[in-house]
Amino acid sequence: MSKRWGKSYKDKRNWKKYNEELVVRGEFILDLSFADNWMDDLKKMNEGKRGSPFLFPDSFMRWLIIWHQMVDFRSLEGISRVLSKEGIIPYSIDYSTICYRIHNMKPGISMPKFKELELATDGTGLKTSNGGEYRIFRYGDPDAKMKKHVVVVITADVKNKKLIGIEAHIEGPDKSEADVAEEHLKSAKSKGYSVTKFYGDGAFDTNRLFETLHMMGVDPVIKIRKNVAPENIRGSKWRRKEAREYKNKGYKDWAKEKGYGMRWPGTEGIFSAVKRKYGENCVSKSVKSLEAEGFQRFWVYNEMKLYGESKVKHM
């Protein structure tokens, strides 16, 4: 029995199907279907292009991004040599071209096919220094200037755990999690999606976000900060209304009624899965490359998950 919520957890997952999805994700790493449309993809990419034509299609570069989560750029060159020798691709790619093409690449996210969403947004940090405690203690920290983390903010559908937005930037005051959530919500709406609920922790308790949610017809499930007094809220009557409801009911009753715990599988579950699989250390040096690396890590997880689900539909 859960001491916090007073009820036991019921596991409804189809473990046979889920196990097969995890196995099929391994097939994705060696899925060479990008070679089938190699010349057609290049023809589209080079149409109207000035200067030297592309020699490698974006589909191949996205496949290399997946492998880059496990090996470095020079190893990617080695992999391409083997593919070229086996006649799978016409020629191998060199280290410099790999760096130029994928170092700062942010591929488009595969959006879900269903149109009604319940979204949650949250952020996490990735380390920019790989030095262990002993190394720093013994030799000092050569990366002291890069101690700031890469902040990755994701927005996902909580019921189906589908990513619909990824934002990666170096930590700082420039962009808050609430600002990113607003961008992702507006982007989803512009693509024809209907957002019914939005879940967020105290970081999303802002006047602007509550006004945006009301304007879009989205039900807010946002935890009100402890130091907020409803009578002192100015600038958003909708936030003031939600704050009064939250204070009157208390956190436990409010959370149970609103289903606040649903935000966990949509965001924290994805954070946990990505860090367990690919780690939380970044190896890039420049700001732009660090941001792209953080974006790519979550993009790869989402693509592999969708691939597994598409191959194991009925079980």
Secondary structure, DSSP 8 states (H G I E B T S, - for coil): --TTTSS-------HHHHHHHHHHHHHHHT--GGGTTHHHHHHHHHTT--SS--SS-HHHHHHHHHHHTTS-HHHHHHHHHHHHHTTSSSS---HHHHHHHHTT--------S--EEEEEEEEEEEBS----HHHHHHH--TTGGG-S-EEEEEEEETTTTEEEEEEEEESSSSS-HHHHHHHHHHHHHHTT-EEEEEEE-GGG--HHHHHHHHHHT-EEEE---TT--GGG--S-HHHHHHHHHHHHH-HHHHHHHHTGGGHIIIIIHHHHHHHHHH-SB----SHHHHHHHHHHHHHHHHHHHHHHHHH----
